């Protein structure tokens, strides 16, 4: 169940990050990967800043989307 949860949250977070960042959508599989990695980055970033978002699914999606947006922002800097 944990893997399925991670994939589902990652897909939603990656899709949301793709919508937030112009040109950030790269297809379903890449959005899932970016969303999962974004969740890891978001958790690390928020723990470093001592920030806590909501608990539960909504908090996980927001954390993943913000982390994925950071990844897409950094990738966009190297793309130019």
Secondary structure, DSSP 8 states (H G I E B T S, - for coil): -HHHHHHHHHHHHHHHHHHHSTT----HHHHHHHHHHHHHHHHHHHHHTT----SSHHHHHHHHHHHHHHHHHHHHHHH-
